[in-house]
């Protein structure tokens, strides 16, 4: 399985990454959402380099030009609610892609254990298509893999899956490696962090992406 960590290279991506980590800038939820969107746009560009292309002849006012265009049929899927602005960044670039959405949340129990609950899965057929499964935080990896499995059960199996996260933990990446096909999965992240807290938040991470984007939930 290929793992691509984008902040290892010098890029404007690092500015957006620094701002979503900064607890002072985080207080501006509109800017936080916009930075998630911009990171999605940069990651869409990077992922586009790994897609398949075919030549297309375009008629201009003065003649014809041959342009290489993406030939993959794309589906962008995200986990509600934190994934929405990140998803929009991908959709800004892959504007003819189909879309899928998964409603998932953590259930914290009194014994300090946690389970993942799925309430909503909606998407087009994935057969013969390339899936971009985008979620800002890849912490334990359990919710993302559960979302993937729910999509496959309902919509069929894609030919290739690109998992994209703004911040991933090493534990989350390892979980994806163990539970998704190495031959047909690529993991992309803007940054790879080492630790998880006892409540499975990434350290240093950014905090709760959903709360920062849309306000604290009950």
C-alpha positions as CSV (number, residue, x, y, z in Angstrom):
1,X,0.0,0.0,0.0
2,X,1.4,3.4,-1.0
3,X,1.4,6.0,1.8
4,X,2.0,9.6,0.7
5,X,2.7,12.4,3.3
6,X,2.5,15.7,1.6
7,X,4.1,18.0,4.1
8,X,7.4,16.3,3.5
9,X,7.6,18.5,0.5
10,X,7.8,22.3,0.4
11,X,4.3,23.5,-0.7
12,X,1.7,26.2,0.0
13,X,-0.2,23.3,1.6
14,X,2.0,23.9,4.7
15,X,0.6,27.4,5.2
16,X,-3.0,26.0,5.3
17,X,-1.9,23.2,7.6
18,X,-0.2,25.6,10.0
19,X,-3.4,27.7,10.2
20,X,-5.7,24.8,11.0
21,X,-3.4,23.7,13.7
22,X,-3.1,27.1,15.3
23,X,-5.5,27.4,18.2
24,X,-5.8,31.1,17.8
25,X,-6.7,31.0,14.1
26,X,-9.0,28.1,14.8
27,X,-11.4,30.4,16.6
28,X,-12.4,31.8,13.2
29,X,-14.7,28.9,12.1
30,X,-15.2,30.4,8.6
31,X,-11.4,30.5,8.0
32,X,-11.1,27.0,9.5
33,X,-13.6,25.7,6.9
34,X,-11.9,27.5,4.1
35,X,-8.5,26.1,5.1
36,X,-10.0,22.6,5.0
37,X,-11.4,23.3,1.6
38,X,-8.0,24.6,0.3
39,X,-6.2,21.6,1.6
40,X,-8.7,19.5,-0.2
41,X,-8.0,21.4,-3.4
42,X,-4.2,20.9,-3.0
43,X,-4.7,17.2,-2.3
44,X,-7.0,16.8,-5.3
45,X,-4.2,18.1,-7.5
46,X,-1.7,15.7,-6.0
47,X,-4.0,12.7,-6.4
48,X,-4.8,13.8,-10.0
49,X,-1.2,12.9,-10.8
50,X,-2.0,9.2,-10.0
51,X,-5.1,8.9,-12.1
52,X,-5.5,7.5,-15.6
53,X,-5.7,9.9,-18.6
54,X,-6.8,9.7,-22.2
55,X,-6.2,12.2,-25.1
56,X,-9.1,14.4,-26.1
57,X,-9.3,16.6,-29.2
58,X,-10.7,20.1,-28.4
59,X,-11.8,22.5,-31.1
60,X,-10.6,26.0,-30.5
61,X,-11.6,29.2,-32.4
62,X,-8.4,28.7,-34.5
63,X,-7.9,25.0,-34.8
64,X,-7.7,21.8,-32.7
65,X,-5.7,20.9,-29.6
66,X,-5.1,17.5,-28.0
67,X,-5.4,17.6,-24.3
68,X,-4.8,14.7,-21.8
69,X,-7.9,14.5,-19.5
70,X,-8.8,12.2,-16.6
71,X,-10.5,9.0,-17.8
72,X,-11.3,7.6,-14.4
73,X,-14.9,7.7,-13.3
74,X,-14.6,9.3,-9.8
75,X,-16.8,9.2,-6.7
76,X,-15.9,11.5,-3.8
77,X,-17.1,10.2,-0.5
78,X,-16.9,11.8,2.9
79,X,-18.0,11.2,6.5
80,X,-20.5,13.8,7.9
81,X,-20.2,16.4,9.3
82,X,-16.5,17.3,9.6
83,X,-15.7,16.1,6.1
84,X,-18.0,18.5,4.3
85,X,-15.6,21.5,3.7
86,X,-12.7,19.0,2.9
87,X,-15.0,17.2,0.5
88,X,-15.9,20.6,-1.2
89,X,-12.2,21.2,-1.9
90,X,-12.0,17.9,-3.9
91,X,-15.3,18.7,-5.7
92,X,-14.0,22.1,-6.7
93,X,-11.3,20.3,-8.8
94,X,-13.1,17.1,-9.7
95,X,-16.4,19.0,-10.5
96,X,-17.8,16.2,-12.6
97,X,-17.4,13.5,-10.0
98,X,-20.3,11.7,-8.4
99,X,-20.6,11.9,-4.6
100,X,-21.3,9.7,-1.6
101,X,-22.0,10.5,2.1
102,X,-21.7,8.5,5.3
103,X,-23.2,9.5,8.7
104,X,-21.0,8.1,11.4
105,X,-20.2,9.2,15.0
106,X,-18.3,8.0,18.0
107,X,-20.3,6.5,21.0
108,X,-18.3,6.9,24.2
109,X,-19.2,4.5,27.0
110,X,-18.9,4.8,30.7
111,X,-16.1,2.3,30.9
112,X,-14.0,4.7,28.6
113,X,-14.4,2.4,25.6
114,X,-15.7,3.7,22.2
115,X,-17.7,2.3,19.4
116,X,-18.5,3.7,15.9
117,X,-22.2,4.0,14.9
118,X,-23.3,4.4,11.3
119,X,-26.7,6.0,10.6
120,X,-26.6,7.0,7.0
121,X,-25.0,5.7,3.8
122,X,-25.8,7.2,0.4
123,X,-23.9,7.0,-2.9
124,X,-23.9,5.8,-6.5
125,X,-22.6,2.5,-7.8
126,X,-18.8,2.2,-7.2
127,X,-18.3,-0.7,-9.7
128,X,-15.5,0.2,-12.2
129,X,-14.9,3.5,-10.5
130,X,-12.2,5.2,-8.5
131,X,-13.2,6.2,-5.0
132,X,-11.8,9.2,-3.1
133,X,-12.7,8.6,0.5
134,X,-11.9,11.9,2.2
135,X,-12.1,12.6,6.0
136,X,-10.1,15.3,7.8
137,X,-8.9,13.1,10.6
138,X,-7.6,9.6,10.4
139,X,-7.3,8.7,14.1
140,X,-7.8,5.1,14.9
141,X,-8.9,4.3,11.4
142,X,-11.9,2.3,12.6
143,X,-14.6,4.7,11.4
144,X,-13.0,5.2,8.0
145,X,-12.7,1.4,7.4
146,X,-16.3,1.0,8.7
147,X,-17.5,3.7,6.3
148,X,-15.6,2.0,3.4
149,X,-17.1,-1.4,4.1
150,X,-20.6,0.1,4.3
151,X,-20.1,1.8,1.0
152,X,-18.9,-1.4,-0.6
153,X,-21.8,-3.4,0.8
154,X,-24.3,-0.8,-0.5
155,X,-22.7,0.4,-3.7
156,X,-20.2,-2.2,-4.9
157,X,-16.4,-2.4,-4.9
158,X,-14.3,0.3,-6.6
159,X,-11.3,-0.5,-8.8
160,X,-9.1,1.8,-6.6
161,X,-9.6,3.8,-3.4
162,X,-7.6,6.9,-2.5
163,X,-8.0,7.6,1.2
164,X,-7.3,11.3,1.9
165,X,-6.9,12.8,5.4
166,X,-5.7,16.2,6.5
167,X,-4.1,14.7,9.7
168,X,-3.4,11.0,10.2
169,X,-2.0,9.1,13.1
170,X,0.5,6.3,12.6
171,X,-2.0,4.0,14.4
172,X,-4.8,5.0,11.9
173,X,-2.6,4.4,8.9
174,X,-1.5,1.0,10.3
175,X,-5.2,0.1,10.8
176,X,-6.0,1.0,7.2
177,X,-3.0,-1.1,6.0
178,X,-4.4,-4.1,7.9
179,X,-8.0,-3.8,6.8
180,X,-8.0,-2.5,3.2
181,X,-6.4,-4.0,0.1
182,X,-2.7,-3.0,-0.4
183,X,-3.0,-3.4,-4.1
184,X,-6.0,-1.1,-4.6
185,X,-5.6,1.5,-1.9
186,X,-3.5,4.6,-1.6
187,X,-3.4,6.7,1.6
188,X,-2.7,10.4,1.3
189,X,-2.3,12.8,4.3
190,X,-1.1,16.3,4.7
191,X,0.7,15.4,8.0
192,X,1.4,12.2,9.9
193,X,1.3,12.5,13.7
194,X,2.6,9.9,16.2
195,X,0.2,9.9,19.2
196,X,-3.4,9.4,20.2
197,X,-5.0,10.4,23.5
198,X,-7.0,8.0,25.6
199,X,-10.1,9.3,23.9
200,X,-8.5,8.7,20.4
201,X,-7.8,12.3,19.5
202,X,-4.6,12.9,17.4
203,X,-1.6,14.6,19.1
204,X,-0.6,17.3,18.2
205,X,-3.5,17.1,15.7
206,X,-6.0,20.0,15.6
207,X,-8.7,19.1,18.1
208,X,-12.3,18.2,17.0
209,X,-12.6,19.2,13.3
210,X,-16.4,19.0,13.3
211,X,-16.7,21.3,16.3
212,X,-14.1,23.8,14.9
213,X,-15.9,23.9,11.5
214,X,-19.5,24.0,12.7
215,X,-19.7,24.6,16.4
216,X,-19.7,22.4,19.5
217,X,-22.2,19.6,19.5
218,X,-24.2,18.3,22.5
